[in-house]
Amino acid sequence: MTKKSILISPLHHKELKKLSESNRLSYYKLVEEMIMYFKKTGIDPTDSKNESPSKGLKELDKRLVSFLKVQERDILKPMRQDIYENSKDQKQQIENVYTNLIEALNSLNGFGNNRRDRIIEEIANQEISIKKIEEQQLNLKSDLLREIIKQEKAIIEIYNLIQAQNESGFFNRIKNIFKNADKQTS
């Protein structure tokens, strides 16, 4: 390793000394760590707008919560309402089918075999309709569950990426995405 000298003002030297002592690192090790930190995170040290990562994470957290609330309002709640209404309609259809079945069974008495066979066939068709309605309801519930699971996975992935932001510069990339999105929507 070759030693190199760095010229800094007395004020900055004093700050370097404080940082060195508080982090229990020698000057050269502290400077090396600073260099690697800026390289890993992508933070521009000359950008006076740079804020502490914790403040940025809080801002990102607020945006994430806002995003999730919008997803809940725009996707999950309407989907839940649609499933509820569909379920209600299907229950009414099933009740109608059962009413028709009871009427058909009651009318079987006094009819010939041909009429009875048609009524039995109608009953079988009604049972098939009931099964289709129940299957549709199950599919809607499955779709909602899959959507919720996808959202949970996305939240976990975003959380994991935020945790790794100091190593990959993720925080600045996300911050830029939101800045660009804000500019595009303005």
N, CA, C and O of each residue as an XYZ file, in Angstrom:
744
protein
N       0.848     -1.169      0.000
C       0.000      0.000      0.000
C       0.896      1.235      0.000
O       1.834      1.341      0.790
N       0.594      2.146     -0.882
C       1.339      3.401     -0.944
C       0.563      4.460     -0.182
O      -0.655      4.587     -0.301
N       1.310      5.207      0.597
C       0.660      6.262      1.367
C       0.601      7.521      0.521
O       1.552      7.861     -0.183
N      -0.519      8.199      0.601
C      -0.726      9.460     -0.103
C      -1.198     10.491      0.905
O      -1.782     10.147      1.933
N      -0.949     11.730      0.611
C      -1.387     12.810      1.488
C      -2.593     13.508      0.878
O      -2.739     13.594     -0.341
N      -3.448     14.000      1.759
C      -4.622     14.744      1.327
C      -4.596     16.083      2.052
O      -4.439     16.136      3.272
N      -4.750     17.165      1.292
C      -4.777     18.494      1.886
C      -6.216     18.862      2.205
O      -7.081     18.830      1.330
N      -6.471     19.213      3.463
C      -7.798     19.663      3.862
C      -7.645     20.850      4.802
O      -6.593     21.057      5.406
N      -8.705     21.612      4.909
C      -8.674     22.807      5.765
C      -8.640     22.388      7.238
O      -9.013     21.262      7.566
N      -8.203     23.270      8.115
C      -8.181     22.945      9.548
C      -9.576     22.590     10.092
O      -9.722     21.696     10.925
N     -10.576     23.299      9.609
C     -11.935     23.004     10.048
C     -12.320     21.562      9.701
O     -12.846     20.837     10.545
N     -12.058     21.155      8.467
C     -12.396     19.804      8.031
C     -11.511     18.771      8.717
O     -11.953     17.651      8.974
N     -10.273     19.134      9.013
C      -9.394     18.223      9.741
C      -9.963     17.952     11.134
O      -9.929     16.820     11.618
N     -10.482     18.994     11.768
C     -11.090     18.854     13.088
C     -12.294     17.907     13.020
O     -12.469     17.054     13.890
N     -13.122     18.067     11.975
C     -14.287     17.193     11.792
C     -13.846     15.756     11.511
O     -14.455     14.806     12.003
N     -12.786     15.606     10.719
C     -12.247     14.280     10.423
C     -11.775     13.617     11.712
O     -11.986     12.420     11.911
N     -11.153     14.374     12.566
C     -10.654     13.856     13.838
C     -11.832     13.382     14.701
O     -11.770     12.305     15.296
N     -12.912     14.188     14.771
C     -14.096     13.808     15.542
C     -14.715     12.517     15.001
O     -15.050     11.603     15.754
N     -14.854     12.471     13.678
C     -15.428     11.267     13.054
C     -14.546     10.053     13.304
O     -15.035      8.960     13.589
N     -13.268     10.255     13.195
C     -12.312      9.170     13.395
C     -12.413      8.622     14.810
O     -12.420      7.408     15.016
N     -12.491      9.513     15.772
C     -12.584      9.083     17.171
C     -13.925      8.418     17.463
O     -13.978      7.392     18.142
N     -15.002      8.999     16.953
C     -16.324      8.435     17.258
C     -16.538      7.076     16.583
O     -17.289      6.241     17.088
N     -15.882      6.860     15.452
C     -16.009      5.573     14.753
C     -14.862      4.621     15.062
O     -14.826      3.490     14.578
N     -13.920      5.102     15.880
C     -12.751      4.300     16.269
C     -11.991      3.783     15.050
O     -11.639      2.606     14.969
N     -11.749      4.687     14.109
C     -11.001      4.358     12.891
C      -9.865      5.358     12.732
O      -9.971      6.515     13.138
N      -8.793      4.894     12.141
C      -7.708      5.823     11.825
C      -8.176      6.721     10.685
O      -9.169      6.439     10.014
N      -7.432      7.812     10.485
C      -7.821      8.739      9.418
C      -7.885      8.025      8.072
O      -8.876      8.133      7.349
N      -6.834      7.303      7.747
C      -6.805      6.683      6.413
C      -7.919      5.643      6.262
O      -8.500      5.521      5.184
N      -8.231      4.877      7.348
C      -9.286      3.871      7.264
C     -10.658      4.550      7.131
O     -11.523      4.076      6.394
N     -10.842      5.650      7.843
C     -12.096      6.399      7.760
C     -12.302      6.939      6.346
O     -13.400      6.838      5.798
N     -11.260      7.505      5.758
C     -11.363      8.037      4.391
C     -11.660      6.908      3.411
O     -12.471      7.083      2.501
N     -11.021      5.754      3.580
C     -11.298      4.600      2.711
C     -12.763      4.182      2.821
O     -13.420      3.912      1.816
N     -13.269      4.132      4.070
C     -14.666      3.750      4.276
C     -15.620      4.776      3.651
O     -16.647      4.405      3.082
N     -15.283      6.054      3.756
C     -16.107      7.091      3.132
C     -16.168      6.887      1.621
O     -17.234      6.964      1.011
N     -15.022      6.629      1.040
C     -14.964      6.422     -0.419
C     -15.841      5.241     -0.817
O     -16.613      5.335     -1.771
N     -15.727      4.127     -0.091
C     -16.519      2.945     -0.426
C     -18.023      3.193     -0.201
O     -18.864      2.701     -0.953
N     -18.336      3.960      0.839
C     -19.737      4.290      1.114
C     -20.342      5.076     -0.047
O     -21.429      4.754     -0.525
N     -19.634      6.103     -0.494
C     -20.156      6.913     -1.609
C     -20.247      6.076     -2.881
O     -21.171      6.247     -3.676
N     -19.309      5.191     -3.069
C     -19.328      4.340     -4.266
C     -20.513      3.371     -4.219
O     -21.234      3.207     -5.203
N     -20.701      2.736     -3.065
C     -21.786      1.750     -2.936
C     -23.170      2.389     -3.005
O     -24.066      1.856     -3.659
N     -23.346      3.507     -2.346
C     -24.686      4.103     -2.262
C     -25.008      5.002     -3.443
O     -26.176      5.301     -3.692
N     -23.998      5.434     -4.169
C     -24.250      6.329     -5.289
C     -24.557      7.748     -4.850
O     -25.000      8.566     -5.656
N     -24.329      8.044     -3.594
C     -24.594      9.391     -3.081
C     -23.491     10.326     -3.553
O     -22.305     10.008     -3.476
N     -23.909     11.480     -4.042
C     -22.957     12.504     -4.477
C     -22.653     13.394     -3.275
O     -23.530     14.132     -2.827
N     -21.420     13.341     -2.739
C     -21.113     14.124     -1.536
C     -21.122     15.630     -1.785
O     -21.185     16.407     -0.833
N     -21.059     16.053     -3.042
C     -21.070     17.489     -3.342
C     -22.488     18.031     -3.464
O     -22.697     19.243     -3.518
N     -23.450     17.132     -3.505
C     -24.850     17.534     -3.618
C     -25.340     17.953     -2.242
O     -25.521     17.115     -1.358
N     -25.552     19.245     -2.064
C     -25.956     19.744     -0.746
C     -27.374     19.314     -0.385
O     -27.790     19.457      0.764
N     -28.119     18.788     -1.358
C     -29.477     18.334     -1.082
C     -29.484     16.968     -0.405
O     -30.507     16.542      0.132
N     -28.337     16.279     -0.432
C     -28.295     14.956      0.191
C     -28.751     15.047      1.630
O     -28.303     15.896      2.401
N     -29.651     14.152      1.965
C     -30.175     14.110      3.308
C     -29.707     12.815      3.948
O     -29.158     11.937      3.282
N     -29.930     12.711      5.229
C     -29.528     11.481      5.896
C     -30.365     10.330      5.336
O     -31.540     10.510      5.013
N     -29.754      9.143      5.223
C     -30.511      7.994      4.714
C     -31.752      7.699      5.547
O     -32.771      7.274      5.003
N     -31.681      7.918      6.859
C     -32.861      7.621      7.678
C     -34.014      8.557      7.328
O     -35.170      8.137      7.308
N     -33.705      9.817      7.054
C     -34.759     10.753      6.659
C     -35.328     10.337      5.299
O     -36.538     10.374      5.074
N     -34.430      9.945      4.408
C     -34.878      9.489      3.097
C     -35.705      8.224      3.192
O     -36.685      8.061      2.464
N     -35.311      7.315      4.096
C     -36.079      6.090      4.277
C     -37.461      6.402      4.841
O     -38.446      5.769      4.462
N     -37.533      7.380      5.748
C     -38.838      7.767      6.284
C     -39.727      8.315      5.170
O     -40.918      8.014      5.104
N     -39.127      9.126      4.293
C     -39.883      9.678      3.166
C     -40.337      8.557      2.237
O     -41.479      8.531      1.779
N     -39.419      7.635      1.972
C     -39.749      6.501      1.115
C     -40.821      5.639      1.773
O     -41.720      5.135      1.100
N     -40.723      5.474      3.087
C     -41.711      4.706      3.821
C     -43.091      5.352      3.687
O     -44.089      4.661      3.482
N     -43.139      6.689      3.807
C     -44.415      7.398      3.654
C     -44.986      7.179      2.262
O     -46.185      6.958      2.093
N     -44.102      7.246      1.262
C     -44.570      7.045     -0.114
C     -45.052      5.619     -0.329
O     -46.040      5.381     -1.024
N     -44.342      4.673      0.278
C     -44.726      3.276      0.155
C     -46.089      3.046      0.791
O     -46.943      2.375      0.211
N     -46.294      3.601      1.981
C     -47.587      3.468      2.651
C     -48.676      4.125      1.808
O     -49.774      3.585      1.669
N     -48.368      5.285      1.252
C     -49.329      5.979      0.395
C     -49.660      5.118     -0.830
O     -50.821      4.983     -1.214
N     -48.619      4.541     -1.430
C     -48.807      3.662     -2.589
C     -49.707      2.483     -2.227
O     -50.615      2.131     -2.980
N     -49.447      1.876     -1.065
C     -50.246      0.722     -0.648
C     -51.692      1.118     -0.375
O     -52.611      0.358     -0.680
N     -51.900      2.295      0.195
C     -53.268      2.761      0.435
C     -54.003      2.966     -0.888
O     -55.186      2.643     -1.006
N     -53.299      3.501     -1.874
C     -53.908      3.692     -3.193
C     -54.247      2.336     -3.806
O     -55.317      2.161     -4.389
N     -53.315      1.359     -3.667
C     -53.585      0.018     -4.189
C     -54.807     -0.581     -3.507
O     -55.659     -1.192     -4.153
N     -54.880     -0.396     -2.196
C     -56.018     -0.915     -1.458
C     -57.311     -0.246     -1.921
O     -58.320     -0.913     -2.150
N     -57.266      1.095     -2.057
C     -58.465      1.847     -2.452
C     -58.877      1.522     -3.893
O     -60.059      1.321     -4.173
N     -57.890      1.470     -4.812
C     -58.206      1.340     -6.230
C     -58.356     -0.100     -6.708
O     -59.026     -0.351     -7.710
N     -57.737     -1.054     -5.997
C     -57.770     -2.434     -6.482
C     -58.473     -3.366     -5.502
O     -59.461     -4.015     -5.846
N     -57.954     -3.423     -4.281
C     -58.447     -4.442     -3.359
C     -59.877     -4.195     -2.895
O     -60.694     -5.116     -2.907
N     -60.195     -2.965     -2.484
C     -61.565     -2.704     -2.011
C     -62.593     -2.866     -3.125
O     -63.633     -3.484     -2.896
N     -62.340     -2.327     -4.340
C     -63.329     -2.576     -5.407
C     -63.461     -4.069     -5.740
O     -64.554     -4.561     -6.020
N     -62.325     -4.776     -5.704
C     -62.377     -6.210     -5.998
C     -63.186     -6.928     -4.918
O     -63.990     -7.812     -5.214
N     -62.963     -6.537     -3.673
C     -63.716     -7.135     -2.576
C     -65.205     -6.835     -2.734
O     -66.045     -7.710     -2.524
N     -65.529     -5.598     -3.103
C     -66.929     -5.220     -3.308
C     -67.536     -6.012     -4.462
O     -68.671     -6.478     -4.370
N     -66.781     -6.164     -5.546
C     -67.270     -6.950     -6.682
C     -67.534     -8.396     -6.275
O     -68.537     -8.991     -6.670
N     -66.624     -8.950     -5.483
C     -66.807    -10.334     -5.033
C     -68.039    -10.428     -4.136
O     -68.819    -11.375     -4.241
N     -68.208     -9.446     -3.257
C     -69.376     -9.449     -2.378
C     -70.667     -9.389     -3.200
O     -71.598    -10.162     -2.974
N     -70.705     -8.461     -4.155
C     -71.919     -8.325     -4.977
C     -72.151     -9.573     -5.823
O     -73.284    -10.030     -5.973
N     -71.070    -10.118     -6.374
C     -71.185    -11.329     -7.176
C     -71.683    -12.479     -6.307
O     -72.534    -13.261     -6.730
N     -71.149    -12.577     -5.096
C     -71.569    -13.623     -4.174
C     -73.057    -13.479     -3.842
O     -73.793    -14.465     -3.796
N     -73.478    -12.251     -3.616
C     -74.883    -11.968     -3.315
C     -75.770    -12.375     -4.493
O     -76.812    -13.003     -4.310
N     -75.338    -12.004     -5.713
C     -76.095    -12.375     -6.915
C     -76.150    -13.889     -7.073
O     -77.188    -14.453     -7.419
N     -75.016    -14.537     -6.814
C     -74.974    -15.984     -6.964
C     -75.874    -16.677     -5.942
O     -76.530    -17.668     -6.262
N     -75.905    -16.157     -4.718
C     -76.795    -16.733     -3.714
C     -78.250    -16.605     -4.160
O     -79.046    -17.528     -3.992
N     -78.583    -15.448     -4.731
C     -79.950    -15.250     -5.223
C     -80.241    -16.220     -6.364
O     -81.327    -16.796     -6.430
N     -79.279    -16.400     -7.257
C     -79.470    -17.339     -8.363
C     -79.644    -18.769     -7.843
O     -80.470    -19.528     -8.349
N     -78.861    -19.121     -6.835
C     -78.975    -20.463     -6.255
C     -80.352    -20.637     -5.608
O     -80.994    -21.676     -5.769
N     -80.796    -19.619     -4.880
C     -82.138    -19.686     -4.285
C     -83.201    -19.866     -5.370
O     -84.141    -20.643     -5.207
N     -83.041    -19.139     -6.479
C     -83.994    -19.275     -7.594
C     -83.964    -20.681     -8.164
O     -85.001    -21.266     -8.475
N     -82.754    -21.214     -8.295
C     -82.622    -22.578     -8.832
C     -83.328    -23.567     -7.901
O     -84.076    -24.431     -8.359
N     -83.087    -23.438     -6.597
C     -83.736    -24.346     -5.649
C     -85.259    -24.182     -5.675
O     -85.998    -25.164     -5.602
N     -85.708    -22.956     -5.777
C     -87.155    -22.721     -5.866
C     -87.713    -23.418     -7.105
O     -88.753    -24.072     -7.039
N     -87.024    -23.277     -8.223
C     -87.450    -23.935     -9.467
C     -87.431    -25.455     -9.315
O     -88.309    -26.153     -9.823
N     -86.418    -25.955     -8.609
C     -86.330    -27.408     -8.404
C     -87.509    -27.909     -7.578
O     -88.124    -28.925     -7.901
N     -87.808    -27.183     -6.515
C     -88.925    -27.591     -5.655
C     -90.234    -27.561     -6.438
O     -91.053    -28.474     -6.342
N     -90.411    -26.501     -7.208
C     -91.626    -26.408     -8.033
C     -91.683    -27.552     -9.040
O     -92.736    -28.143     -9.279
N     -90.519    -27.849     -9.626
C     -90.472    -28.933    -10.616
C     -90.774    -30.272     -9.959
O     -91.515    -31.086    -10.512
N     -90.200    -30.503     -8.781
C     -90.456    -31.766     -8.082
C     -91.938    -31.884     -7.693
O     -92.540    -32.950     -7.813
N     -92.500    -30.785     -7.232
C     -93.918    -30.802     -6.863
C     -94.811    -31.057     -8.072
O     -95.867    -31.679     -7.957
N     -94.377    -30.574     -9.223
C     -95.217    -30.749    -10.415
C     -95.018    -32.108    -11.081
O     -95.726    -32.434    -12.033
N     -94.070    -32.901    -10.596
C     -93.844    -34.228    -11.177
C     -95.051    -35.146    -10.994
O     -95.350    -35.975    -11.854
N     -95.724    -34.991     -9.889
C     -96.887    -35.841     -9.637
C     -97.968    -35.530    -10.665
O     -98.318    -34.370    -10.884
N     -98.471    -36.540    -11.266
C     -99.576    -36.392    -12.199
C     -99.132    -36.183    -13.639
O     -99.986    -35.997    -14.506
N     -97.838    -36.204    -13.937
C     -97.388    -36.063    -15.322
C     -96.911    -37.404    -15.836
O     -96.527    -38.280    -15.061
N     -96.936    -37.552    -17.104
C     -96.463    -38.775    -17.735
C     -94.933    -38.868    -17.686
O     -94.248    -37.933    -17.271
N     -94.431    -40.001    -18.112
C     -92.983    -40.257    -18.078
C     -92.195    -39.252    -18.909
O     -91.106    -38.835    -18.515
N     -92.745    -38.863    -20.060
C     -92.039    -37.930    -20.947
C     -91.854    -36.583    -20.261
O     -90.759    -36.021    -20.278
N     -92.887    -36.080    -19.677
C     -92.821    -34.783    -18.974
C     -91.890    -34.898    -17.759
O     -91.098    -33.998    -17.481
N     -92.001    -36.020    -17.046
C     -91.166    -36.252    -15.864
C     -89.686    -36.266    -16.267
O     -88.845    -35.699    -15.570
N     -89.376    -36.911    -17.384
C     -87.978    -36.979    -17.855
C     -87.444    -35.577    -18.190
O     -86.292    -35.263    -17.890
N     -88.273    -34.748    -18.802
C     -87.853    -33.371    -19.108
C     -87.610    -32.578    -17.831
O     -86.660    -31.797    -17.757
N     -88.448    -32.769    -16.838
C     -88.285    -32.053    -15.568
C     -87.007    -32.527    -14.866
O     -86.259    -31.718    -14.317
N     -86.767    -33.817    -14.888
C     -85.541    -34.358    -14.279
C     -84.316    -33.813    -15.005
O     -83.307    -33.481    -14.382
N     -84.416    -33.728    -16.318
C     -83.303    -33.141    -17.099
C     -83.103    -31.673    -16.715
O     -81.969    -31.208    -16.599
N     -84.200    -30.951    -16.520
C     -84.107    -29.544    -16.102
C     -83.470    -29.437    -14.721
O     -82.671    -28.536    -14.466
N     -83.826    -30.355    -13.840
C     -83.223    -30.369    -12.505
C     -81.709    -30.589    -12.615
O     -80.925    -29.919    -11.942
N     -81.317    -31.523    -13.459
C     -79.881    -31.782    -13.658
C     -79.186    -30.536    -14.207
O     -78.076    -30.204    -13.791
N     -79.846    -29.850    -15.145
C     -79.266    -28.615    -15.680
C     -79.132    -27.544    -14.596
O     -78.146    -26.808    -14.551
N     -80.138    -27.471    -13.728
C     -80.097    -26.500    -12.637
C     -78.938    -26.822    -11.685
O     -78.259    -25.912    -11.210
N     -78.715    -28.089    -11.411
C     -77.601    -28.489    -10.547
C     -76.263    -28.103    -11.178
O     -75.344    -27.663    -10.487
N     -76.164    -28.273    -12.489
C     -74.946    -27.867    -13.197
C     -74.757    -26.354    -13.081
O     -73.642    -25.869    -12.884
N     -75.857    -25.622    -13.206
C     -75.788    -24.158    -13.056
C     -75.305    -23.775    -11.665
O     -74.488    -22.867    -11.513
N     -75.808    -24.465    -10.657
C     -75.382    -24.182     -9.283
C     -73.878    -24.422     -9.141
O     -73.168    -23.607     -8.553
N     -73.405    -25.521     -9.670
C     -71.978    -25.838     -9.569
C     -71.124    -24.786    -10.291
O     -70.053    -24.414     -9.811
N     -71.606    -24.309    -11.451
C     -70.875    -23.266    -12.178
C     -70.832    -21.966    -11.373
O     -69.799    -21.300    -11.310
N     -71.942    -21.620    -10.773
C     -71.997    -20.400     -9.960
C     -71.039    -20.516     -8.779
O     -70.295    -19.581     -8.483
N     -71.060    -21.657     -8.110
C     -70.155    -21.857     -6.973
C     -68.696    -21.816     -7.427
O     -67.842    -21.276     -6.724
N     -68.411    -22.380     -8.588
C     -67.042    -22.361     -9.123
C     -66.598    -20.930     -9.447
O     -65.456    -20.557     -9.181
N     -67.500    -20.138    -10.018
C     -67.176    -18.731    -10.301
C     -66.863    -17.980     -9.016
O     -65.920    -17.191     -8.963
N     -67.651    -18.226     -7.992
C     -67.429    -17.565     -6.708
C     -66.072    -17.967     -6.134
O     -65.335    -17.120     -5.629
N     -65.748    -19.228     -6.209
C     -64.450    -19.706     -5.721
C     -63.305    -19.092     -6.520
O     -62.274    -18.736     -5.950
N     -63.477    -18.965     -7.831
C     -62.444    -18.351     -8.672
C     -62.223    -16.888     -8.311
O     -61.084    -16.424     -8.264
N     -63.305    -16.159     -8.057
C     -63.174    -14.754     -7.659
C     -62.434    -14.622     -6.336
O     -61.572    -13.758     -6.177
N     -62.781    -15.489     -5.389
C     -62.077    -15.458     -4.109
C     -60.605    -15.800     -4.294
O     -59.745    -15.189     -3.660
N     -60.306    -16.764     -5.150
C     -58.913    -17.134     -5.425
C     -58.159    -15.981     -6.079
O     -56.997    -15.733     -5.758
N     -58.824    -15.275     -6.998
C     -58.188    -14.125     -7.643
C     -57.835    -13.051     -6.622
O     -56.750    -12.471     -6.670
N     -58.751    -12.793     -5.703
C     -58.492    -11.794     -4.657
C     -57.321    -12.236     -3.777
O     -56.446    -11.434     -3.452
N     -57.310    -13.491     -3.400
C     -56.227    -14.002     -2.566
C     -54.889    -13.913     -3.297
O     -53.884    -13.530     -2.698
N     -54.865    -14.261     -4.585
C     -53.617    -14.158     -5.362
C     -53.143    -12.713     -5.434
O     -51.945    -12.447     -5.344
N     -54.070    -11.787     -5.594
C     -53.711    -10.366     -5.654
C     -53.117     -9.904     -4.323
O     -52.124     -9.177     -4.293
N     -53.729    -10.332     -3.237
C     -53.215     -9.970     -1.916
C     -51.827    -10.562     -1.715
O     -50.939     -9.883     -1.199
N     -51.624    -11.805     -2.111
C     -50.313    -12.448     -1.972
C     -49.270    -11.724     -2.815
O     -48.144    -11.523     -2.360
N     -49.630    -11.328     -4.044
C     -48.685    -10.578     -4.885
C     -48.301     -9.267     -4.218
O     -47.131     -8.885     -4.220
N     -49.282     -8.578     -3.648
C     -48.999     -7.303     -2.978
C     -48.078     -7.531     -1.779
O     -47.147     -6.757     -1.555
N     -48.339     -8.596     -1.007
C     -47.484     -8.881      0.145
C     -46.056     -9.172     -0.309
O     -45.102     -8.683      0.296
N     -45.902     -9.967     -1.371
C     -44.563    -10.275     -1.885
C     -43.859     -9.010     -2.352
O     -42.662     -8.835     -2.124
N     -44.606     -8.131     -3.006
C     -44.016     -6.874     -3.477
C     -43.571     -6.024     -2.294
O     -42.499     -5.421     -2.332
N     -44.379     -5.971     -1.254
C     -44.023     -5.194     -0.065
C     -42.770     -5.777      0.585
O     -41.871     -5.030      0.972
N     -42.704     -7.089      0.706
C     -41.531     -7.731      1.300
C     -40.303     -7.451      0.456
O     -39.238     -7.145      0.992
N     -40.438     -7.551     -0.864
C     -39.297     -7.288     -1.747
C     -38.837     -5.841     -1.637
O     -37.637     -5.569     -1.604
N     -39.787     -4.916     -1.579
C     -39.428     -3.499     -1.428
C     -38.725     -3.289     -0.093
O     -37.731     -2.568     -0.018
N     -39.234     -3.909      0.945
C     -38.605     -3.789      2.262
C     -37.177     -4.321      2.230
O     -36.259     -3.682      2.745
N     -36.991     -5.504      1.617
C     -35.645     -6.082      1.527
C     -34.709     -5.182      0.735
O     -33.542     -5.030      1.095
N     -35.206     -4.594     -0.326
C     -34.367     -3.697     -1.119
C     -34.012     -2.431     -0.341
O     -32.895     -1.924     -0.445
N     -34.959     -1.931      0.433
C     -34.676     -0.747      1.244
C     -33.612     -1.075      2.283
O     -32.731     -0.257      2.549
N     -33.686     -2.261      2.869
C     -32.701     -2.658      3.867
C     -31.303     -2.735      3.258
O     -30.315     -2.452      3.935
N     -31.219     -3.111      2.003
C     -29.920     -3.258      1.343
C     -29.469     -1.975      0.658
O     -28.462     -1.976     -0.051
N     -30.197     -0.881      0.859
C     -29.904      0.352      0.121
C     -28.501      0.879      0.355
O     -27.911      1.446     -0.565
N     -27.945      0.718      1.531
C     -26.605      1.224      1.793
C     -25.551      0.495      0.973
O     -24.468      1.028      0.734
N     -25.863     -0.715      0.545
C     -24.892     -1.496     -0.201
C     -25.035     -1.326     -1.711
O     -24.076     -1.540     -2.452
N     -26.202     -0.950     -2.160
C     -26.421     -0.965     -3.601
C     -26.805      0.372     -4.210
O     -26.946      0.459     -5.430
N     -26.977      1.405     -3.419
C     -27.404      2.692     -3.965
C     -28.879      2.695     -4.327
O     -29.334      3.556     -5.081
N     -29.625      1.741     -3.797
C     -31.044      1.591     -4.103
C     -31.834      2.837     -3.721
O     -32.708      3.291     -4.460
N     -31.511      3.375     -2.560
C     -32.249      4.536     -2.057
C     -32.258      5.672     -3.079
O     -33.307      6.258     -3.344
N     -31.097      5.984     -3.650
C     -31.041      7.084     -4.615
C     -31.802      6.743     -5.900
O     -32.434      7.617     -6.494
N     -31.747      5.495     -6.325
C     -32.482      5.108     -7.535
C     -33.991      5.248     -7.309
O     -34.702      5.751     -8.179
N     -34.479      4.806     -6.152
C     -35.904      4.929     -5.844
C     -36.291      6.405     -5.740
O     -37.324      6.832     -6.255
N     -35.440      7.169     -5.064
C     -35.702      8.601     -4.912
C     -35.827      9.258     -6.290
O     -36.711     10.088     -6.502
N     -34.948      8.890     -7.223
C     -35.001      9.439     -8.581
C     -36.244      8.988     -9.331
O     -36.814      9.750    -10.111
N     -36.665      7.753     -9.097
C     -37.887      7.249     -9.743
C     -39.077      8.091     -9.314
O     -39.891      8.495    -10.145
N     -39.178      8.362     -7.993
C     -40.298      9.158     -7.503
C     -40.202     10.599     -7.988
O     -41.217     11.216     -8.311
N     -38.979     11.138     -8.039
C     -38.829     12.497     -8.552
C     -39.286     12.567    -10.004
O     -40.024     13.476    -10.384
N     -38.842     11.598    -10.821
C     -39.226     11.574    -12.237
C     -40.716     11.347    -12.402
O     -41.340     11.940    -13.282
N     -41.300     10.490    -11.561
C     -42.742     10.239    -11.629
C     -43.520     11.503    -11.257
O     -44.539     11.818    -11.872
N     -43.026     12.230    -10.236
C     -43.681     13.483     -9.852
C     -43.622     14.496    -10.981
O     -44.592     15.209    -11.235
N     -42.478     14.559    -11.659
C     -42.336     15.506    -12.784
C     -43.268     15.140    -13.937
O     -43.860     16.015    -14.570
N     -43.395     13.828    -14.206
C     -44.239     13.378    -15.322
C     -45.716     13.602    -15.040
O     -46.489     13.871    -15.959
N     -46.117     13.493    -13.769
C     -47.536     13.678    -13.458
C     -47.898     15.138    -13.301
O     -49.080     15.481    -13.268
N     -46.897     16.011    -13.204
C     -47.179     17.453    -13.048
C     -47.576     18.080    -14.354
O     -47.847     19.280    -14.406
